[in-house]
């Protein structure tokens, strides 16, 4: 009888151990799950956002599922579907293609998840709950104001020559970037203080498909050879660092960068490593920093408030073609050779990176 009882007890202990192992293997957790769907690791801004958001949410007790789609929209859709299968209650999506994810966010809403678009608005759907982004119009204003100040336009100086390289036509962010910059510069164009010799001013002709550097370089080659053989180019309004790279490559090849032919004022955004190096070398004039730490702080506050059942008061709304999406904003930051150290202080780069 003692042997039988011992055998039964041993079997029960084995069963309990197996049950415990099964529970662990299933990954059961009472933590609220947050899915972070990032577009790519090719740009440091998305790496920084993924890291800062993960740190903030995990420190606050959430479980995080982080995925990068490497700019493949279909892969991102699959990743979001997997996040739903894993039970993510909140989906924070920086979309590869703001139009392509509309079907999967519909599934997310049907499952009870909250969908938050991050930095890139999800288009043509009523199933996005919130949009968290930097102030898109302010981004363009910062670029326009920099050109205004650098050329002394407020002081009545001019005329100066200007060319414009806008963002991708298929990116909804390109419109407020352009509108913000032109709210500053268009009055000077109208008055003749800024002269766009190519005549290419509207977003329809200045847009650069897919934010492609090579496309920007080719277009700048054509503009310089057609309109600036005997005329100095004073400024280039460039929507992003990736486009500035192409613009600078073109200008380099055409003899700009000497004492007799200095680089024009060139704007940018994203604070890419090459851009910061170009700023220190005097090739690019400025960029705009999107502080992932600020984003993560505001994003965590939003999710915490939603968890607590608080009413969310948006800063503004952006229309995605179907609804006015409640939007919360954080401020972009001007970066020049005088304050680039801010990027090191915020952990975006190290001193060695900039060598």
Secondary structure, 3 states (H helix, E strand, C coil): CHHHHHHHHHHHHHHHHHHHHHHHHCCCCCCCEEEEEECCCCCHHHHHHHHHHHHHHHHCCCEEEEEECCCCHHHHHHHHHHHHHCCCCEEEECCCCCCCCHHHHHHHHHCCCEEEEECCCCCCCCCCCEEEEECHHHHHHHHHHHHHHHHCHHHCCCCEEEEEEECCCCCCHHHHHHHHHHHHHHHHHHHCCEECCCCCCCHHHHECHHHCHHHHHHHHHHHHHHHCCCCCCCEEEECCHHHHHHHHHHHHHCCCCCCCCCCCEECCCCCCHHHHHHHHHCCCCCEEECCHHHHHHHHHHHHHHHHCCCCCCCCEEEECCCCEEEEEEECCEEECCCCCHHHHHCCCCCCHHHC
